[in-house]
Amino acid sequence: MKVARRPDELEPVERAVAIGSFDGVHLGHRRVLEAAQAAGLPSAAVTFWPHPRVVLGNRVELLTTLERRLELLEAAGMAEALVVEFTPELARLKPEEFAESLLRKIGASVIAVGESFRFGRGAAGDPALLERLGFDVRVVPTLAGISSTAIRTQLAAGDVVAAAEMLGRPAEVEGTVVLGNQRGGTLGYPTANLATPPDLLVPANGIYAGAALGHRAAISIGVNPHYGGGERRIEPYLLEFEGDLYGQRLVVELWGRLRDERAFASEEELVAQIGRDVERARAARRPV
């Protein structure tokens, strides 16, 4: 998939364009992408970074990094993506100015959007305005109960299975492997310690089953109360994996929440519980 940062980086050809923030690229987003692809023209996704709500002064815990969002857009079959830098200046454009300076400039003929899509100064632009401007607009109805906000709510509660049903894929945590306390190796279960971007949502604390790099994993999210920890950590243990992951980007699927994190009466009890967690991760099923 070709990724452009400016409209003039795309060839001036007629396109079918899907527009949205696409945070999480969930099932509702994929309907919008499919509507653009069904037009029979070269398909492009127009997405925004940073998230518009953040630029407008709201806190948003993102479901995916921009890098992961682009990977998911490509996996959904999009041929091109235009990442538009969302700035206060862009937010102040009249809807007509936004459409002409951006959409018309990239050759958008067909535009696919969700029914709640709004754009331009004061969110005054809507699909009807795009139609009046001469675009062939394909409005995709919202899937009942499916939204990035609803997915965030489920993840905050630790319900990664419910989140997966809305995402159409397992929920994920993503980060770079950094040096941790290296305590897991001394217990027989060496873990990778993930440093995640500060604006990325991390599901509720607990022990999860999942996978990464083609290996099943038992994942600890939390403060490691047995050792009196105070810093929240994400530590996947990859089953049957040998190798050095330091400095690597790691995307970890979360298949199910196994239990709460807690302190134990002894280190022996902790190790025995980790062993049970690992066996449950070995037997876990991918939710979708």
C-alpha positions as CSV (number, residue, x, y, z in Angstrom):
1,M,0.0,0.0,0.0
2,K,1.3,3.4,-1.0
3,V,1.3,5.8,2.0
4,A,1.3,9.6,1.2
5,R,1.6,12.5,3.6
6,R,0.6,15.2,1.1
7,P,-2.1,15.2,-1.6
8,D,0.5,15.9,-4.3
9,E,2.3,12.6,-3.5
10,L,-0.6,10.7,-5.0
11,E,-0.9,10.4,-8.8
12,P,-3.7,12.6,-10.2
13,V,-6.2,9.9,-11.1
14,E,-9.9,9.3,-10.4
15,R,-10.3,7.6,-7.0
16,A,-12.8,6.1,-4.6
17,V,-11.9,7.4,-1.2
18,A,-12.9,6.2,2.3
19,I,-12.5,8.9,4.9
20,G,-12.3,8.6,8.7
21,S,-10.0,8.4,11.7
22,F,-10.2,4.6,11.5
23,D,-8.9,4.1,15.0
24,G,-8.8,0.4,15.5
25,V,-10.0,-0.4,11.9
26,H,-13.0,-2.2,13.4
27,L,-15.9,-3.9,11.6
28,G,-17.8,-0.6,11.1
29,H,-14.7,1.0,9.6
30,R,-14.2,-2.0,7.3
31,R,-17.7,-1.5,5.9
32,V,-16.7,2.0,4.9
33,L,-13.5,0.7,3.3
34,E,-15.5,-2.0,1.4
35,A,-17.9,0.6,0.1
36,A,-15.0,2.5,-1.5
37,Q,-13.5,-0.7,-2.9
38,A,-16.8,-1.7,-4.5
39,A,-16.9,1.5,-6.7
40,G,-14.5,-0.2,-9.1
41,L,-11.9,2.7,-9.0
42,P,-8.5,2.8,-7.4
43,S,-9.2,2.9,-3.6
44,A,-7.6,5.2,-1.1
45,A,-8.1,5.7,2.6
46,V,-7.9,9.3,3.9
47,T,-7.1,9.3,7.6
48,F,-6.0,11.8,10.2
49,W,-3.0,12.1,12.5
50,P,-3.0,13.1,15.3
51,H,-6.6,12.1,16.2
52,P,-8.9,15.1,15.5
53,R,-10.4,14.9,19.0
54,V,-6.9,15.2,20.6
55,V,-6.1,18.4,18.5
56,L,-9.5,19.8,19.6
57,G,-8.5,19.5,23.3
58,N,-9.9,16.1,24.2
59,R,-8.1,13.1,25.7
60,V,-8.4,10.0,23.5
61,E,-6.8,6.6,24.4
62,L,-6.1,5.2,21.0
63,L,-6.8,1.6,20.0
64,T,-3.9,1.5,17.5
65,T,-0.7,3.4,16.7
66,L,-0.6,5.1,13.3
67,E,1.8,2.4,12.1
68,R,-0.6,-0.4,13.1
69,R,-3.6,1.5,11.6
70,L,-1.8,1.6,8.2
71,E,-1.0,-2.1,8.4
72,L,-4.6,-2.9,9.1
73,L,-5.8,-0.6,6.2
74,E,-3.5,-2.5,3.9
75,A,-4.7,-5.8,5.2
76,A,-8.2,-4.6,4.5
77,G,-7.3,-4.3,0.8
78,M,-6.7,-0.5,0.4
79,A,-4.3,0.4,-2.4
80,E,-3.3,3.8,-1.0
81,A,-3.6,5.8,2.2
82,L,-3.3,9.6,2.7
83,V,-2.3,10.5,6.2
84,V,-3.5,14.1,6.7
85,E,-1.8,16.0,9.5
86,F,-4.7,17.3,11.6
87,T,-4.0,20.8,12.8
88,P,-6.0,23.6,14.3
89,E,-5.6,25.3,11.0
90,L,-7.2,22.4,9.2
91,A,-10.0,22.3,11.7
92,R,-10.8,25.9,10.9
93,L,-11.3,25.3,7.2
94,K,-14.8,25.7,5.9
95,P,-16.2,22.4,4.8
96,E,-16.1,23.5,1.2
97,E,-12.5,24.5,1.5
98,F,-11.6,21.2,3.0
99,A,-13.4,19.3,0.2
100,E,-11.8,21.3,-2.6
101,S,-8.2,21.5,-1.1
102,L,-8.0,17.9,-0.1
103,L,-10.6,15.6,-1.7
104,R,-10.8,17.2,-5.1
105,K,-7.0,17.5,-5.2
106,I,-6.5,13.8,-5.0
107,G,-9.1,13.0,-7.6
108,A,-11.8,11.8,-5.3
109,S,-14.9,10.9,-7.4
110,V,-16.6,8.5,-5.1
111,I,-16.5,9.1,-1.3
112,A,-17.4,6.5,1.3
113,V,-18.1,7.7,4.8
114,G,-20.0,6.5,7.9
115,E,-23.3,8.1,8.5
116,S,-22.0,10.2,11.4
117,F,-19.1,11.6,9.5
118,R,-18.7,15.4,9.9
119,F,-15.9,17.7,8.8
120,G,-14.8,21.3,8.5
121,R,-15.2,24.3,10.8
122,G,-17.6,23.6,13.6
123,A,-18.2,20.1,12.1
124,A,-20.6,21.8,9.7
125,G,-19.8,19.5,6.7
126,D,-21.8,16.3,6.2
127,P,-22.4,13.7,3.4
128,A,-25.2,15.9,2.0
129,L,-22.8,18.8,1.5
130,L,-20.4,16.5,-0.3
131,E,-23.2,15.5,-2.7
132,R,-24.0,19.1,-3.4
133,L,-20.4,19.7,-4.3
134,G,-20.7,17.0,-6.9
135,F,-19.2,13.9,-5.3
136,D,-20.7,10.5,-5.5
137,V,-21.2,9.8,-1.8
138,R,-21.7,6.3,-0.4
139,V,-23.0,6.6,3.2
140,V,-22.5,3.5,5.2
141,P,-24.9,2.9,8.1
142,T,-23.4,2.5,11.6
143,L,-23.2,-1.1,12.8
144,A,-25.3,-1.3,15.9
145,G,-23.3,-1.2,19.1
146,I,-19.9,-1.0,17.3
147,S,-17.7,2.0,17.7
148,S,-14.2,2.9,18.8
149,T,-15.7,4.3,22.0
150,A,-17.5,1.0,22.8
151,I,-14.3,-1.0,22.1
152,R,-12.4,1.3,24.5
153,T,-15.0,0.6,27.2
154,Q,-14.7,-3.1,26.8
155,L,-10.9,-3.0,26.9
156,A,-10.9,-0.8,30.0
157,A,-12.9,-3.5,31.7
158,G,-10.6,-6.3,30.5
159,D,-13.2,-7.9,28.2
160,V,-10.9,-8.6,25.2
161,V,-13.4,-11.1,23.8
162,A,-16.2,-8.6,23.5
163,A,-13.7,-6.1,22.0
164,A,-12.6,-8.7,19.5
165,E,-16.2,-9.3,18.3
166,M,-16.4,-5.6,17.4
167,L,-12.9,-5.4,16.0
168,G,-13.3,-8.5,13.9
169,R,-9.8,-9.5,15.1
170,P,-8.2,-10.0,18.5
171,A,-7.5,-6.9,20.6
172,E,-3.8,-6.0,20.8
173,V,-1.2,-4.2,22.8
174,E,1.8,-2.8,21.0
175,G,5.2,-1.5,22.1
176,T,8.9,-1.6,21.9
177,V,10.8,-4.3,23.9
178,V,12.9,-2.6,26.6
179,L,15.0,-3.8,29.5
180,G,12.9,-4.7,32.6
181,N,13.7,-6.1,36.0
182,Q,14.7,-9.5,34.3
183,R,12.9,-11.2,37.2
184,G,10.9,-13.5,34.9
185,G,14.1,-15.3,33.7
186,T,15.1,-16.1,37.2
187,L,11.6,-17.7,37.7
188,G,11.9,-19.8,34.6
189,Y,9.6,-17.6,32.5
190,P,11.5,-14.8,30.7
191,T,9.2,-12.1,29.6
192,A,9.5,-9.2,27.2
193,N,8.9,-5.8,28.8
194,L,6.9,-3.5,26.5
195,A,7.2,0.3,26.4
196,T,3.9,1.5,24.9
197,P,3.2,5.0,23.5
198,P,1.6,7.2,26.1
199,D,-1.6,7.8,24.1
200,L,-2.3,4.1,23.4
201,L,-5.0,2.3,25.4
202,V,-3.8,-0.6,27.6
203,P,-6.5,-3.0,28.8
204,A,-7.4,-3.5,32.4
205,N,-4.7,-5.0,34.6
206,G,-4.6,-8.8,34.8
207,I,-3.2,-11.9,33.3
208,Y,-4.1,-12.7,29.6
209,A,-3.7,-15.4,27.1
210,G,-2.7,-14.4,23.6
211,A,0.0,-14.6,21.0
212,A,2.9,-12.7,19.4
213,L,5.4,-13.5,16.6
214,G,3.5,-16.7,15.9
215,H,3.9,-18.0,19.5
216,R,1.2,-18.4,22.1
217,A,1.8,-16.1,25.0
218,A,0.8,-15.5,28.7
219,I,0.7,-11.7,29.2
220,S,0.9,-9.8,32.5
221,I,-0.5,-6.3,32.5
222,G,-0.2,-4.5,35.8
223,V,2.1,-3.5,38.7
224,N,3.4,-6.9,39.8
225,P,1.9,-6.7,43.3
226,H,3.8,-9.8,44.5
227,Y,7.0,-7.7,44.4
228,G,5.3,-4.5,45.6
229,G,5.6,-2.9,42.2
230,G,4.1,0.6,41.5
231,E,4.9,1.0,37.8
232,R,2.4,-0.5,35.3
233,R,4.1,-3.0,33.0
234,I,3.1,-5.1,30.0
235,E,5.1,-8.4,30.1
236,P,4.4,-11.2,27.6
237,Y,6.0,-14.5,28.0
238,L,6.2,-16.2,24.6
239,L,5.9,-20.0,24.8
240,E,8.7,-22.0,23.0
241,F,10.4,-18.8,22.0
242,E,14.2,-18.3,22.1
243,G,15.8,-15.1,21.0
244,D,16.6,-11.5,21.7
245,L,13.7,-9.1,21.3
246,Y,15.3,-5.9,22.8
247,G,14.6,-2.9,20.7
248,Q,12.0,-4.6,18.5
249,R,8.4,-3.5,17.9
250,L,6.0,-6.2,19.2
251,V,2.3,-6.5,18.5
252,V,0.7,-8.8,21.0
253,E,-2.8,-10.3,20.5
254,L,-5.0,-10.7,23.6
255,W,-7.3,-13.7,23.3
256,G,-8.8,-13.8,26.8
257,R,-8.4,-12.6,30.4
258,L,-7.3,-15.4,32.7
259,R,-7.4,-13.8,36.1
260,D,-6.6,-10.7,38.2
261,E,-3.1,-10.0,39.2
262,R,-2.3,-10.6,42.9
263,A,0.4,-11.1,45.5
264,F,1.2,-14.7,46.7
265,A,2.3,-16.1,50.0
266,S,5.6,-17.2,48.6
267,E,7.6,-17.2,45.4
268,E,6.9,-20.9,45.0
269,E,3.2,-20.2,44.9
270,L,3.8,-17.5,42.3
271,V,5.8,-19.8,40.1
272,A,3.2,-22.5,40.4
273,Q,0.5,-20.1,39.4
274,I,2.5,-18.8,36.4
275,G,2.8,-22.5,35.3
276,R,-1.0,-22.8,35.4
277,D,-1.3,-19.5,33.5
278,V,1.0,-20.8,30.8
279,E,-0.9,-24.0,30.4
280,R,-4.1,-22.1,30.0
281,A,-2.5,-19.9,27.4
282,R,-1.3,-23.0,25.6
283,A,-4.9,-24.2,25.4
284,A,-6.6,-20.9,24.7
285,R,-8.6,-20.2,21.5
286,R,-8.2,-17.2,19.3
287,P,-11.5,-15.4,19.7
288,V,-12.0,-14.5,16.0
